Amino acid sequence: MARSFAHRLFVRDEDGRYLGARWLFLRALGVFHFSVFYSLAFQIRGLLGDRGILPVSQLFPFIASRAGLGRFWLIPSVLWIAPNDRGLAALVVVGLFASLLLVFDVAPRACLVVCGVLFLSFVTAAQDFSSYQSEGMLLEATAAAFVLAPSGLRPGLAPEQPPTRAARLLVVWECFRIYFESGVAKIASGDRSWRDLTAMDHYYQNGPLPTWIGWWAQQLPHGFHAFTAFFTLLVELGLVFGVFFPQRGVRLPVFAMLTALQIGIIATANYCFLNHLVLALGLLLVDDASLAWLTRGRIRLPSPVPRATRPWRVRAAAAWIVLLFYASLAVFAFEGAPEPMSWLAAPANALANLRLANRYGLFARMTNVRYEIEFQGSVDGATWVPYRFKYKPQALDEAPGIYAPYQPRFEWNLWFCAVAEEGVPRSRIDDVADQTCPWVLRTKALLLERSPDVLSLFRDDPFADRPPRYVRAVLWRYWMTDPQTLRATGNYWRRERIALYGDELFDN
């Protein structure tokens, strides 16, 4: 009986046929990886280059001098080969090429390995610019997709290699954890706004990078925001369990609600590829028969005709699936457990540096205010000119844009630095700012030096004709306006200056 169960789990899924969902999911992963490397093409030198904010050319020798051979485990990255501008450029170019091949269904397993290794190489080297939950999600999904994907150069739907039940469930398991762990985190955080259903009242205004649709959503009454908060908790703590039901009558309605939730988030906020990925994970709930029904018969997929698989391949895939499943379970259930039980989290700890076993807790605590950090330069110390951002709210009359899954990591991180000042007395912000985010201080210094790589992170160089002698950062508080103000003034935002953010730098 145990052998029969293992056969159904790791060798052949007799009940479900997911050729179409697998094909779509793998193409989506290619798109998400392409979005990562495409966005890095315009940012990576400014972030990590030789004249960037956190240069790998300084980080890697520092780690090597202190960790010896252990450096390769502390920072598992191919950038050890060339921790410089050329290495960064090569990482981006190869990543773009591999992700495009994955999109066009060329050697999907090999491309998944290349994309995963290169993305991990960036993530582990990027320091402050790579501490997001979305990165762990994508790396986990890529690792799970490796055993889900068919082999071959141009496999197509690969009816002779249908996805095994275990491989599909590993993807569904990640989808479930993202929702459920986020719901648990909301309740466990003690944030009263989730309990009294006010969490969404200012959500659209205070998120990292809002959209113009989010601006209009912010104008809706409390009743709408209370409903969306309740619906979010209902999905994350209750309805998401439906992903494990074998009945289509349960799975398809759950898929529809998860999809609706993610589309709403995508429309009203720019969370890079995060919500696009979560939406794509849900595709594995739709079997081929359901896909044919949903498309009214326009899509009809071939029936799987499995071929024999070599036993060692089955065992290797099963071992990888079991390791990933247990590690992801252990990191949630046993992390921080008492010493006698700490060994239970060992597999998760072993995969920690590879970011393949992660905890999730999206929006456990809601942000109550919107702070923005603005860099300014001056020639005379009296007249200050702002450095214009490409994506962040700054100009009061500029509508928020929609650009996800593109991720502007510099501007994204600035939001987190600004949020860290919530609750800090205004009189102390100037004193603690450079300790909270020291890379902001380095950014100011590089702007004073007119580093072309750092200037490329901004919309333009306001001092192209005459270099600044002074550079500073200013902390502002922003609010969305209302439709009446928009009609009268053309402004989507209003703002109030809070304080200087850190030290003012000047050219001696």
C-alpha positions as CSV (number, residue, x, y, z in Angstrom):
1,M,0.0,0.0,0.0
2,A,2.8,2.4,0.9
3,R,4.5,1.6,-2.4
4,S,1.3,2.2,-4.3
5,F,0.9,5.6,-2.5
6,A,4.5,6.6,-3.3
7,H,3.9,5.5,-6.9
8,R,0.8,7.8,-7.2
9,L,2.7,10.6,-5.5
10,F,6.1,10.6,-7.2
11,V,5.7,8.6,-10.4
12,R,2.3,9.0,-12.0
13,D,-0.8,11.1,-11.1
14,E,-3.7,9.0,-12.2
15,D,-6.4,11.6,-11.2
16,G,-5.2,15.0,-12.4
17,R,-4.0,16.3,-15.7
18,Y,-2.2,19.6,-15.5
19,L,-0.3,19.9,-18.8
20,G,-1.7,23.3,-19.6
21,A,-1.3,24.8,-16.1
22,R,2.3,23.6,-16.0
23,W,3.1,25.1,-19.4
24,L,1.6,28.5,-18.3
25,F,3.3,28.5,-15.0
26,L,6.7,27.9,-16.5
27,R,6.2,30.6,-19.0
28,A,5.2,33.0,-16.2
29,L,8.3,32.1,-14.2
30,G,10.3,33.1,-17.3
31,V,8.6,36.4,-17.4
32,F,9.2,37.1,-13.8
33,H,12.9,36.3,-14.0
34,F,13.1,38.5,-17.1
35,S,11.5,41.3,-15.2
36,V,14.2,40.9,-12.5
37,F,17.2,41.0,-14.8
38,Y,15.6,43.7,-17.0
39,S,15.2,46.0,-14.0
40,L,18.7,45.2,-12.8
41,A,20.1,46.2,-16.2
42,F,19.2,49.8,-15.4
43,Q,20.1,49.7,-11.7
44,I,22.8,47.2,-10.8
45,R,25.8,49.4,-11.3
46,G,24.3,52.2,-9.3
47,L,23.4,49.8,-6.5
48,L,26.4,47.4,-6.5
49,G,28.9,48.7,-9.0
50,D,32.4,50.0,-8.4
51,R,31.1,53.5,-8.1
52,G,27.7,52.4,-6.7
53,I,26.1,52.6,-3.3
54,L,27.1,49.2,-1.9
55,P,29.9,48.0,-4.2
56,V,30.6,44.3,-4.4
57,S,34.2,45.1,-5.2
58,Q,34.5,46.1,-1.6
59,L,32.2,43.6,0.0
60,F,33.7,40.4,-1.5
61,P,37.4,41.1,-0.5
62,F,36.2,42.0,3.0
63,I,34.3,38.7,3.4
64,A,37.1,36.7,1.9
65,S,39.7,38.1,4.3
66,R,37.6,37.0,7.3
67,A,35.8,33.9,6.2
68,G,38.3,32.0,4.1
69,L,36.6,29.2,2.1
70,G,33.5,29.8,4.2
71,R,32.9,32.9,2.1
72,F,31.3,30.7,-0.6
73,W,28.7,29.5,1.8
74,L,28.1,32.9,3.4
75,I,27.6,34.5,0.0
76,P,26.7,31.7,-2.5
77,S,27.3,33.8,-5.7
78,V,28.9,33.4,-9.1
79,L,30.0,37.0,-8.6
80,W,33.0,35.6,-6.7
81,I,34.5,35.0,-10.2
82,A,34.4,38.7,-11.0
83,P,33.1,41.0,-8.2
84,N,33.2,44.1,-10.3
85,D,31.2,46.0,-13.0
86,R,32.0,43.4,-15.7
87,G,30.8,40.5,-13.5
88,L,27.6,42.4,-12.7
89,A,27.0,43.1,-16.4
90,A,27.6,39.4,-17.3
91,L,25.1,38.3,-14.6
92,V,22.4,40.5,-16.1
93,V,23.1,39.6,-19.7
94,V,23.1,35.8,-19.1
95,G,20.1,36.1,-16.9
96,L,18.1,38.0,-19.6
97,F,19.1,35.4,-22.2
98,A,18.2,32.4,-19.9
99,S,14.9,33.9,-18.9
100,L,13.9,34.6,-22.5
101,L,14.7,31.0,-23.4
102,L,12.5,29.9,-20.5
103,V,9.6,32.1,-21.8
104,F,10.0,30.5,-25.2
105,D,10.1,26.9,-23.8
106,V,13.7,26.2,-24.7
107,A,15.4,23.7,-22.3
108,P,13.2,24.7,-19.4
109,R,15.1,22.7,-16.7
110,A,18.5,24.1,-17.7
111,C,17.1,27.6,-17.9
112,L,15.5,27.3,-14.4
113,V,18.8,26.4,-13.0
114,V,20.6,29.3,-14.7
115,C,18.0,31.8,-13.7
116,G,17.8,30.5,-10.1
117,V,21.6,30.5,-9.6
118,L,22.0,34.0,-11.1
119,F,19.2,35.5,-9.1
120,L,20.5,33.9,-5.9
121,S,23.9,35.3,-6.8
122,F,22.5,38.8,-6.9
123,V,20.3,38.4,-3.9
124,T,23.1,37.2,-1.6
125,A,25.4,39.9,-2.8
126,A,23.0,42.9,-2.7
127,Q,22.9,43.4,1.1
128,D,20.3,46.0,1.9
129,F,18.8,45.9,-1.5
130,S,17.8,42.3,-1.3
131,S,15.9,41.7,2.0
132,Y,12.4,41.2,0.5
133,Q,10.0,38.3,0.9
134,S,9.4,38.3,-2.8
135,E,12.9,37.1,-3.5
136,G,12.5,34.0,-1.3
137,M,9.2,33.3,-3.0
138,L,10.7,33.4,-6.5
139,L,13.7,31.2,-5.5
140,E,11.4,28.7,-3.9
141,A,9.1,28.6,-6.9
142,T,12.1,28.1,-9.2
143,A,13.4,25.2,-7.1
144,A,9.9,23.6,-7.1
145,A,9.5,24.2,-10.9
146,F,12.7,22.3,-11.6
147,V,11.0,19.0,-10.7
148,L,7.7,20.1,-12.2
149,A,9.2,21.0,-15.6
150,P,9.7,18.4,-18.4
151,S,13.1,17.6,-19.7
152,G,14.3,18.1,-23.3
153,L,15.2,21.0,-25.6
154,R,11.7,21.9,-26.8
155,P,9.3,19.8,-24.7
156,G,6.1,21.8,-25.3
157,L,3.2,20.4,-23.3
158,A,5.2,17.1,-22.9
159,P,2.2,14.7,-22.5
160,E,4.8,11.9,-22.2
161,Q,6.1,13.6,-19.0
162,P,3.0,14.7,-17.1
163,P,3.7,16.5,-13.8
164,T,3.7,14.2,-10.8
165,R,1.3,14.8,-8.0
166,A,4.1,15.6,-5.5
167,A,5.7,18.1,-7.9
168,R,2.4,19.9,-8.4
169,L,1.6,19.9,-4.7
170,L,4.9,21.4,-3.9
171,V,4.0,24.5,-5.9
172,V,0.5,24.5,-4.3
173,W,2.1,24.2,-0.9
174,E,4.1,27.4,-1.5
175,C,0.9,29.1,-2.6
176,F,-0.9,28.0,0.6
177,R,2.0,29.0,2.9
178,I,2.2,32.5,1.5
179,Y,-1.5,33.1,2.2
180,F,-1.8,31.2,5.5
181,E,1.4,32.4,7.1
182,S,0.5,36.0,6.2
183,G,-2.9,35.6,7.8
184,V,-1.3,34.1,11.0
185,A,1.2,36.9,11.1
186,K,-1.6,39.5,10.9
187,I,-3.3,38.1,14.0
188,A,-0.1,37.3,15.9
189,S,1.3,40.8,15.4
190,G,-1.3,42.3,17.7
191,D,-2.0,45.1,15.2
192,R,-5.4,46.2,16.2
193,S,-6.2,47.5,12.7
194,W,-6.7,44.0,11.5
195,R,-9.0,43.2,14.4
196,D,-11.2,46.3,14.0
197,L,-11.1,46.1,10.2
198,T,-9.4,49.5,9.7
199,A,-6.2,48.0,8.3
200,M,-7.1,49.0,4.7
201,D,-8.4,52.6,5.5
202,H,-5.0,54.2,4.6
203,Y,-3.4,51.2,2.9
204,Y,-3.4,52.7,-0.7
205,Q,-1.9,55.9,0.5
206,N,0.9,54.5,2.7
207,G,2.2,51.5,0.6
208,P,5.7,51.6,-0.9
209,L,4.8,52.6,-4.5
210,P,1.1,53.3,-5.1
211,T,-0.7,53.4,-8.4
212,W,-3.2,55.8,-9.8
213,I,-5.9,53.2,-9.4
214,G,-4.9,53.0,-5.7
215,W,-5.3,56.8,-5.5
216,W,-9.0,56.4,-6.5
217,A,-9.4,53.3,-4.3
218,Q,-8.3,55.5,-1.3
219,Q,-11.3,57.7,-1.9
220,L,-13.8,54.9,-1.2
221,P,-15.7,54.9,2.1
222,H,-14.7,52.9,5.2
223,G,-17.3,50.2,4.5
224,F,-15.4,49.2,1.3
225,H,-12.0,49.2,3.2
226,A,-13.5,47.2,6.1
227,F,-14.9,44.6,3.6
228,T,-11.5,44.2,1.9
229,A,-9.8,43.7,5.2
230,F,-12.3,41.1,6.2
231,F,-12.1,39.4,2.8
232,T,-8.3,39.3,3.1
233,L,-8.4,37.6,6.5
234,L,-11.1,35.2,5.2
235,V,-9.0,34.1,2.3
236,E,-5.8,33.8,4.2
237,L,-7.1,32.0,7.2
238,G,-9.9,30.0,5.8
239,L,-10.6,29.8,2.1
240,V,-7.0,29.1,1.2
241,F,-7.4,25.5,2.6
242,G,-9.5,24.8,-0.4
243,V,-6.4,24.6,-2.6
244,F,-5.9,21.0,-1.3
245,F,-9.4,19.8,-2.1
246,P,-9.5,17.3,-5.1
247,Q,-13.0,18.4,-6.1
248,R,-13.1,20.9,-8.9
249,G,-16.2,22.4,-7.3
250,V,-14.0,23.6,-4.5
251,R,-10.7,24.3,-6.2
252,L,-12.1,26.5,-9.0
253,P,-14.1,28.9,-6.8
254,V,-11.0,29.2,-4.5
255,F,-8.8,29.8,-7.6
256,A,-11.3,32.5,-8.7
257,M,-11.2,34.3,-5.3
258,L,-7.4,34.1,-5.0
259,T,-7.0,35.5,-8.5
260,A,-9.5,38.3,-7.9
261,L,-7.6,39.3,-4.7
262,Q,-4.2,39.3,-6.5
263,I,-5.6,41.3,-9.5
264,G,-6.9,43.9,-7.0
265,I,-3.5,44.2,-5.3
266,I,-1.7,44.4,-8.6
267,A,-3.9,47.2,-9.9
268,T,-3.6,49.3,-6.7
269,A,0.1,48.9,-5.8
270,N,3.5,48.1,-7.4
271,Y,4.9,45.2,-5.5
272,C,7.3,44.2,-8.3
273,F,6.7,40.6,-9.3
274,L,5.3,39.5,-5.9
275,N,1.6,39.4,-6.6
276,H,2.1,38.3,-10.2
277,L,4.0,35.3,-8.8
278,V,1.4,34.4,-6.2
279,L,-1.3,34.6,-8.9
280,A,0.8,32.3,-11.1
281,L,1.3,29.8,-8.3
282,G,-2.5,29.4,-8.2
283,L,-2.5,28.2,-11.8
284,L,-1.7,24.7,-10.6
285,L,-5.2,24.5,-9.2
286,V,-6.6,24.4,-12.7
287,D,-6.5,21.0,-14.4
288,D,-6.8,20.5,-18.1
289,A,-10.5,19.6,-18.0
290,S,-11.2,22.8,-16.1
291,L,-9.1,24.8,-18.5
292,A,-11.2,23.4,-21.4
293,W,-14.4,24.3,-19.6
294,L,-13.2,27.8,-18.7
295,T,-12.3,28.5,-22.3
296,R,-15.6,26.9,-23.6
297,G,-13.7,24.2,-25.4
298,R,-11.3,26.6,-27.3
299,I,-8.3,24.9,-25.5
300,R,-8.3,21.2,-25.6
301,L,-5.1,19.5,-24.4
302,P,-3.8,16.0,-25.2
303,S,-4.2,13.2,-22.7
304,P,-1.0,12.3,-20.9
305,V,0.8,9.2,-22.2
306,P,3.5,8.7,-19.6
307,R,6.7,7.0,-20.5
308,A,8.9,5.0,-18.2
309,T,11.2,7.1,-15.9
310,R,14.5,5.8,-14.7
311,P,14.3,4.8,-11.0
312,W,17.3,7.0,-10.0
313,R,15.6,10.1,-11.5
314,V,12.4,9.3,-9.6
315,R,14.3,8.9,-6.3
316,A,16.3,12.1,-6.9
317,A,13.2,14.1,-7.6
318,A,11.4,12.6,-4.6
319,A,14.3,13.4,-2.3
320,W,14.4,17.0,-3.5
321,I,10.6,17.4,-3.1
322,V,10.7,15.9,0.4
323,L,13.6,18.2,1.4
324,L,12.0,21.3,0.2
325,F,8.6,20.4,1.7
326,Y,10.0,19.6,5.2
327,A,12.4,22.5,5.3
328,S,9.6,24.9,4.5
329,L,7.4,23.3,7.1
330,A,10.1,23.4,9.7
331,V,11.0,27.0,9.2
332,F,7.4,27.9,10.1
333,A,6.8,25.3,12.8
334,F,10.1,24.8,14.6
335,E,12.2,28.0,14.1
336,G,12.9,29.4,17.5
337,A,11.8,26.2,19.2
338,P,13.3,25.2,22.6
339,E,16.8,23.7,22.4
340,P,15.7,20.0,22.7
341,M,13.6,20.5,19.5
342,S,15.9,22.8,17.6
343,W,17.3,19.9,15.6
344,L,13.9,19.7,13.9
345,A,14.7,22.9,12.1
346,A,18.1,21.7,10.8
347,P,17.0,21.2,7.2
348,A,15.6,24.7,7.1
349,N,18.8,26.1,8.6
350,A,20.8,24.2,6.0
351,L,19.0,25.9,3.2
352,A,18.9,29.3,4.8
353,N,21.7,30.8,2.7
354,L,20.1,29.5,-0.5
355,R,16.7,31.2,0.4
356,L,14.8,28.0,-0.3
357,A,13.0,27.7,3.0
358,N,11.4,31.0,4.0
359,R,8.8,32.4,6.4
360,Y,6.1,34.7,5.0
361,G,4.1,37.4,6.8
362,L,2.9,40.0,4.4
363,F,1.4,43.1,6.0
364,A,1.5,41.8,9.5
365,R,1.6,45.4,10.7
366,M,0.1,48.2,8.6
367,T,2.0,51.5,8.0
368,N,0.1,54.5,9.6
369,V,1.9,57.3,7.8
370,R,3.7,57.9,4.5
371,Y,7.2,59.4,4.8
372,E,9.4,60.1,1.8
373,I,13.1,60.9,1.7
374,E,14.1,63.4,-0.9
375,F,17.7,64.2,-2.0
376,Q,18.5,67.8,-2.7
377,G,21.5,69.6,-3.9
378,S,22.7,73.3,-3.8
379,V,25.3,75.4,-5.4
380,D,25.2,78.2,-2.8
381,G,23.7,76.6,0.3
382,A,20.6,78.7,0.0
383,T,18.7,77.5,-3.0
384,W,18.0,73.7,-3.0
385,V,17.1,71.7,-6.1
386,P,15.6,68.2,-5.7
387,Y,16.9,65.1,-7.5
388,R,13.9,63.7,-9.3
389,F,12.9,60.1,-8.8
390,K,11.7,57.9,-11.6
391,Y,8.9,56.1,-9.8
392,K,8.3,57.3,-6.2
393,P,5.7,59.9,-5.3
394,Q,7.5,63.3,-5.3
395,A,6.0,66.0,-7.5
396,L,2.6,66.9,-6.1
397,D,0.9,67.0,-9.5
398,E,2.2,63.7,-10.8
399,A,-0.2,60.8,-10.8
400,P,1.3,57.5,-9.4
401,G,2.2,55.1,-12.2
402,I,1.8,51.4,-12.9
403,Y,5.1,49.6,-13.7
404,A,5.2,46.3,-11.8
405,P,6.6,43.7,-12.2
406,Y,9.5,46.1,-12.7
407,Q,11.2,46.8,-9.4
408,P,13.1,50.1,-8.7
409,R,15.1,48.7,-5.8
410,F,16.7,52.1,-4.8
411,E,13.4,53.8,-4.5
412,W,11.8,50.8,-2.9
413,N,14.4,50.7,-0.2
414,L,14.1,54.4,0.5
415,W,10.5,53.8,1.5
416,F,11.6,51.3,4.2
417,C,14.2,53.8,5.5
418,A,11.5,56.4,5.8
419,V,9.1,54.1,7.5
420,A,11.7,53.3,10.1
421,E,11.4,56.9,11.3
422,E,7.7,56.4,12.3
423,G,7.5,57.2,16.0
424,V,10.9,58.9,16.2
425,P,10.6,62.4,17.7
426,R,11.2,65.1,15.0
427,S,14.1,66.5,17.0
428,R,16.0,63.2,16.8
429,I,15.4,62.2,13.2
430,D,18.5,64.1,12.0
431,D,20.6,62.3,14.6
432,V,19.5,58.7,14.1
433,A,18.9,58.7,10.3
434,D,22.4,57.8,9.2
435,Q,22.4,54.9,11.7
436,T,19.1,53.6,10.5
437,C,20.1,53.5,6.8
438,P,23.8,54.3,6.5
439,W,23.7,53.7,2.7
440,V,21.6,56.9,2.4
441,L,24.7,58.8,3.7
442,R,26.8,57.1,1.1
443,T,24.3,58.0,-1.6
444,K,24.6,61.7,-0.6
445,A,28.4,61.4,-0.8
446,L,28.2,59.8,-4.3
447,L,25.8,62.5,-5.5
448,L,28.3,65.1,-4.3
449,E,31.0,63.3,-6.3
450,R,28.6,63.1,-9.2
451,S,28.9,59.4,-9.7
452,P,27.3,58.6,-13.1
453,D,26.1,55.2,-11.9
454,V,24.2,56.7,-8.9
455,L,22.9,59.6,-10.9
456,S,21.4,57.0,-13.4
457,L,19.1,55.9,-10.5
458,F,17.4,59.3,-10.8
459,R,15.3,60.8,-13.6
460,D,18.0,63.3,-14.5
461,D,20.9,65.3,-13.2
462,P,19.7,68.7,-12.1
463,F,23.3,69.9,-11.9
464,A,24.5,68.9,-15.4
465,D,25.8,72.4,-16.1
466,R,27.3,73.2,-12.7
467,P,28.1,70.7,-9.9
468,P,26.5,71.1,-6.5
469,R,28.6,72.1,-3.5
470,Y,26.1,70.8,-1.0
471,V,23.9,67.7,-0.8
472,R,21.3,66.8,1.8
473,A,18.3,64.5,2.4
474,V,14.9,65.8,3.6
475,L,12.1,63.8,5.2
476,W,8.6,64.7,4.1
477,R,5.2,63.4,5.1
478,Y,2.8,62.8,2.2
479,W,-1.0,62.5,2.0
480,M,-3.2,61.7,-1.0
481,T,-5.5,64.5,-1.9
482,D,-9.2,64.1,-2.8
483,P,-11.0,64.5,-6.1
484,Q,-12.1,68.1,-5.3
485,T,-8.5,69.1,-4.6
486,L,-7.4,67.3,-7.8
487,R,-9.9,69.2,-9.9
488,A,-9.0,72.6,-8.3
489,T,-5.2,72.3,-8.2
490,G,-4.2,69.3,-10.3
491,N,-2.4,67.8,-7.2
492,Y,-2.6,64.1,-6.3
493,W,-0.5,64.7,-3.2
494,R,0.1,67.2,-0.4
495,R,3.1,67.1,1.8
496,E,4.7,68.6,4.9
497,R,8.4,68.9,5.7
498,I,9.4,66.9,8.8
499,A,13.1,67.3,9.2
500,L,16.5,66.9,7.7
501,Y,17.4,63.2,7.2
502,G,21.0,62.8,8.4
503,D,23.9,65.1,7.9
504,E,24.2,67.7,5.2
505,L,27.3,67.1,3.1
506,F,29.4,69.8,1.5
507,D,32.4,70.0,-0.9
508,N,35.3,71.6,0.8
